[in-house]
């Protein structure tokens, strides 16, 4: 997966709000969740389809894989500095995305940072690719 990925992309920026310098290396752990109701239509449905409600409560079944970076960069964050990672979906469905929350786990930490609302995601095949912290998108 060299170079930019096609389709939808959302950059998530994290700031070191502690008083200590920290070192990050690797990929974020991500769990998506939502508390809304969606109306789902498939590509086999006629235009203007109005299908029944599907609950988005609880975790979302997005399959998140890591970008092909062989060695993620080491990112040294002094207090106040930022780093980011990018989420890619190659098949954004038509229409607006759905605001999900996302729990972000840093490498070596079991405590999640919660981002609500998260990026507006609507990947048709529920597959996402995430870059390493500090990697080029």
C-alpha positions in Angstrom: 0.0 0.0 0.0 2.5 2.6 -1.0 1.4 6.2 -1.4 -2.0 7.7 -0.5 -4.9 5.4 -0.4 -8.0 6.1 -2.5 -11.5 6.9 -1.1 -12.4 8.4 2.2 -9.7 9.5 4.7 -10.0 11.1 8.2 -7.0 12.4 10.1 -7.2 12.0 13.9 -4.8 14.4 15.8 -3.7 13.6 19.4 -2.0 16.2 21.7 0.2 15.3 24.6 -1.6 17.0 27.5 0.6 15.6 30.2 3.6 17.3 31.8 5.9 14.5 30.6 7.5 13.7 27.2 6.2 10.5 25.8 7.4 8.2 23.0 4.8 6.6 20.6 5.6 3.9 18.1 3.1 1.8 16.3 -0.6 1.8 15.4 -3.6 2.9 17.5 -6.0 0.3 18.7 -9.5 1.3 17.6 -13.0 0.3 18.7 -16.0 2.1 17.1 -19.4 2.5 18.8 -22.6 4.4 18.2 -26.0 5.2 19.7 -28.1 6.0 16.7 -30.5 4.3 14.3 -29.6 4.0 10.6 -31.8 3.1 7.7 -29.8 0.7 5.5 -30.3 0.1 1.8 -28.2 -2.3 -0.3 -27.0 -1.8 -3.9 -29.7 -4.3 -4.9 -32.5 -2.1 -3.6 -34.2 0.3 -6.0 -33.3 4.1 -5.9 -35.1 5.9 -3.1 -35.1 2.8 -0.9 -36.3 3.3 2.6 -35.4 0.2 4.5 -36.0 -0.6 8.1 -34.0 0.6 11.1 -30.8 -1.0 12.2 -29.5 -0.1 15.6 -26.0 1.2 16.0 -25.9 0.8 19.8 -22.8 -1.1 21.0 -19.6 -1.6 19.1 -19.5 -1.3 15.3 -18.1 -4.3 13.3 -15.5 -2.3 11.4 -12.5 -4.4 10.4 -9.4 -2.2 10.9 -6.2 -3.3 9.3 -2.8 -1.7 9.6 -1.2 0.2 6.7 1.8 -1.4 5.1 4.4 0.6 6.9 7.1 -1.9 7.7 8.6 0.0 10.6 6.4 2.7 12.2 8.2 5.9 13.0 9.2 6.7 16.6 7.3 9.8 17.6 8.7 11.8 20.6 6.0 14.1 22.0 7.0 16.9 24.4 4.1 18.4 26.4 1.7 20.2 24.1 3.0 18.6 20.9 0.7 16.6 18.5 0.9 13.6 16.3 -1.7 12.0 14.1 -2.9 8.9 12.3 -5.2 8.5 9.4 -8.2 6.3 8.8 -8.9 5.2 5.2 -12.0 3.6 3.7 -11.8 2.7 0.0 -15.5 2.5 -0.5 -17.4 5.3 1.2 -21.1 4.7 0.7 -23.1 7.5 -0.8 -24.8 10.0 1.5 -23.5 11.5 4.8 -21.5 9.4 7.1 -22.7 8.4 10.6 -21.1 10.0 13.7 -19.6 7.1 15.7 -17.6 7.4 18.8 -14.2 5.7 18.8 -12.1 4.4 21.6 -8.4 4.9 20.8 -5.8 2.8 22.6 -2.1 3.9 22.5 0.6 1.2 22.2 1.4 -0.2 25.6 -1.7 1.3 27.3 -4.9 -0.5 28.3 -6.7 2.8 29.0 -8.7 4.2 26.0 -9.0 7.8 24.9 -12.6 8.3 23.7 -13.4 10.6 20.8 -17.1 11.5 20.5 -18.3 12.1 17.9 -15.7 10.4 15.8 -15.1 10.7 12.1 -18.2 10.6 9.8 -17.8 7.0 8.6 -19.9 5.0 6.2 -17.6 2.3 4.7 -19.8 0.0 2.6 -17.7 -3.1 3.3 -17.0 -2.1 6.9 -13.2 -2.3 6.3 -10.8 0.5 7.3 -7.1 0.9 7.1 -5.2 2.9 9.8 -1.7 4.4 9.5 0.9 4.3 12.3 1.3 7.3 14.5 3.3 10.0 12.7 3.3 8.1 9.3 2.6 10.0 6.1 -1.0 9.5 5.0 
